[in-house]
């Protein structure tokens, strides 16, 4: 493994890589406009996403210290994330999603100085999606005061066999709005 | 001046003065070319801004100069004065002086001021005088108009310094050797003389001239080594350095893993040896396993070598990262000189006002002091000096009569001693008459005469720290202002140190502060409460006891245990103190206590009679913690003072012992301590937000700091328009605004916001230099809730007003 990684690049490798990079550019021009990167994760049974550039860090869970007189249903406490004591919120509780069994990672969102971390049950990874696969959320969600859905991602998933292809929806969250909702728990 | 938010106020002033001086210099040259009064406006504003910034940091010499320049510019703008070259020249000279001052380091300011006082006075006088008679329009000005209107910088073109008269030698300064001497010679009767009364520390008895020149060579190195880094950046660096240290420690796991592989290989070798024996016994050739053995040996050798490499890398990594961490930590330290800059001035003013004569010696200016401690030393140092001058030292006549030199010596000294920062303020004055003090204590009914008679020297002196207790016969403007020595003691205690007084009648008095060297690292006792790790600062703990469950008895329905104080030197012989027990988990609202262990773990907080035992679930141990402020978004969290990250990387919260004691006392008084969790806080707090609008960075910073200290979250805006934009975007509980600002001034700003229904009842404090009644009325008519002058920062007026308008406890929580 190590040797494989250490091995010098051949001209062919370089050309192949260059071609791959060029391919992405072509792809992003094609279809319905630009490609967007979203980080897809799960909380309980819900599949959610944030824009990749809104996800500041994704790190394995670490201990969360409850803060006396502040910790509640949504505000969980403080965790040391990359040396920074970060506020941890329970996004599931804030959005009214039934909690999952076992969170695995923290996702850190928000602007510098106003960051929030929340636990996700599983990280599915970064998806590159076409603008055309994104649909506006239903009005019920769009007009709700606590709504933080930016759009919905339509995904066609192959569920076991050719004809069983099913369409599923991922809610793409607006990171800043999600932060604002979490911040309400300590206001 | 204390150090604020990474940059000292003086640094902010320097930046601002430099900027405005440049604008003045350009504008003046342009003005001379055009003679258009309309172009005077920005110049006025520039002079005005410098004046304001200088006033905030108490730089009178610049206030004087900028004020005179501003007046002169106003006269030009209003057409009361012609725009003449001579005047422009004077203004340019003034600008040069301000620009020169903007380059002076804080420590040099007193000597610079002394050296340039005459020059400034001369310019001020020249500006105040009517423009030179026979003055002509600039176009035909005699003073080589070509030179001043040409592109050459004004400083390089001093066309007719003669017309400014006595100011000339001082102004053409920039030659440090000349500057110190000449004004002194030129104007011996002038105000330059204070320097003789209060020589600056290093050159104590030397004449002012030598001070000025002696200070010069010392500065380039210190200037070169100082870099501006914001406090937030530094904190972040510290976090990352801490994380690096943590990561390198985690590498030890790699080492452990490699060691295990080595052990496995050793076992494998044993197995092979067994196999060889077996083979031999079975009559087979043991050499068959020789190749396997060879491979094994090679592997072992490689693992061993690998282990050594890893070992070395880990050790070096740990060393370097630990070093890095401590270096970053130590960069939070600032020289003690940062806190003493304003002291010579204080001494000068006070001795003059009180008819006394003293010189100030500052020793240990380079002693590193934690910036957070430094920021809090201002008040205590000032009070100790005031006290020494007002009460301690005698008049020159009295001193002569007592056989002392007429000039008293005040000494401010800082040094590190036994892991503590020791600050001493001493005088060689009359000392404290203990018998008079004793009589005063009885007269003030603070103790019965029997009791007072039994007090020893230290106990008597303790009374001096009581609020409102003053040994002065009369309340003077300078030391009897309601606040006094109690500030010294309370500050010392808040920082986690002590204040002491030593005195010898007729010889003098010494005030001594013993403070921790840094506030950023504290030694703490870690405990477990309801599954959470909490830290109690060791310095705040009376003791930790682990009484057996049986020893805990209920008295009047409350849990207590008897603490035998005799061995520990408390109270009277044979007495024991009953210490009431409070469940820490309940007070902190973390949950119900666990009462399964055979012994209770009690952390005793408080002192003397006011002690309480906090029952915790487990004692974890002692650890040095690097203190971090709690996230501002949480507001002031009751019972917590800060947070930290343990060496293990685990977060830990640090208990505010004073706050928790206060809560317990209150809860006890209200009978809430028994039963379920004491409802000490409703938790529904939020941080109050304030918007500070001012075009001066210095004023913004002062206001920001004051408000942050009061628990506000503060946003700043540079003028009315910026303020209005910010105001519309965010929910604010308070607005503090200046009047004179570009784009949209304070009056327009207040009018605009009042016209919007949403802000009809928003408290707005206008803080301006303008202190005329008509200005105040204009501000209040526009809709300001309060109108303060910028002098309000010197005392508590600003803070009191803020408190009156917005109750910070609504957001601060914790204390009632």
Interface residues (C-beta under 8 A of the other chain):
Chain A: X62 X63 X64 X65 X66 X67 X68 X69 X70 X72 X78 X79 X80 X82 X83 X84 X85 X87 X114 X183 X186 X187
Chain B: X236 X239 X240 X242 X243 X246 X531 X532 X533 X588 X589 X590 X628 X630 X631 X633 X634 X635 X637 X638 X639 X640 X643 X645 X649 X650 X651 X652 X653 X680 X681 X683 X686 X813
